Amino acid sequence: MHYVEGDVAALDFPDSSFDGVRCERVLQHVTDPDRAIAELVRVTRPGGRVCLIDTDWESMAVDGLPEELVAALKGHLYNQVLCHPSMGRTLRRRLVRAGATEIEATPVTCCFADPGATTSVLPMFDARISAATGMIPDGIRGEWFAAVDTAAARNEFLATLTIWVATGRRSYTPSHAAEESL
Ligand SMILES: C[S@@+](CC[C@H](N)C(=O)[O-])C[C@H]1O[C@@H](n2cnc3c(N)ncnc32)[C@H](O)[C@@H]1O
């Protein structure tokens, strides 16, 4: 395995460098996700597979906490923290526009009835989350985690989130198709 750091929207690899590419939970953070997808397609060989995985934060559903508190957190997340909160559901369309073929898009919904189990997917329910992440507004942090604790103590906590997996193939250009038919 060889690790290289770089910007997904400006990959330092020649065209057709890889048989397949996989990009997980990155596109939601980038300024121009379509440019990044174009780069991922560019470095994939014609006929190779592109796999994009991303969260759809706007799908997040919560029960057991006061509705106004959940609304305050969602408003903060969607408007202040996340660059593209509905990225997951857009992956299929973005692959279509990038010219991919054999596109499939699958929603995977995670369901948690224990806030202690949410950490890797929904860190805003974990009291150990650093204030530096900015995920919880400072003004409601105490109230938020008190409500999470209360819901958990009553066994009334529930949170779901849908993550999308979209796959496709880089289409063959006429020249590559001609090469393959030889
Ligand atoms: C939620 S993490 C996902 C990390 C990993 N892909 C995974 O699934 O565990 C988001 C990652 O996106 C990276 N990232 C954000 N903007 C990026 C960009 N323009 N180019 C490359 N990576 C970027 C961040 O550095 C961070 O590691």
The ligand as a Gaussian input file, in Angstrom:
#p B3LYP/6-31G(d) Opt

LIG

0 1
 C      -15.113000      12.021000       7.266000
 S      -13.415000      11.935000       6.839000
 C      -13.420000      10.447000       5.870000
 C      -12.100000       9.807000       5.881000
 C      -12.054000       8.420000       5.211000
 N      -12.337000       8.535000       3.793000
 C      -12.991000       7.463000       5.871000
 O      -13.956000       7.022000       5.250000
 O      -12.774000       7.139000       7.041000
 C      -13.250000      13.224000       5.624000
 C      -11.879000      13.320000       5.018000
 O      -11.947000      14.157000       3.864000
 C      -10.681000      14.761000       3.731000
 N      -10.786000      15.883000       2.781000
 C      -11.512000      17.012000       2.918000
 N      -11.347000      17.803000       1.834000
 C      -10.490000      17.144000       0.995000
 C       -9.927000      17.451000      -0.287000
 N      -10.197000      18.592000      -0.928000
 N       -9.090000      16.543000      -0.848000
 C       -8.807000      15.381000      -0.209000
 N       -9.324000      15.035000       1.004000
 C      -10.142000      15.926000       1.594000
 C      -10.334000      15.152000       5.139000
 O       -8.961000      15.336000       5.282000
 C      -10.828000      13.939000       5.926000
 O       -9.789000      13.017000       6.107000

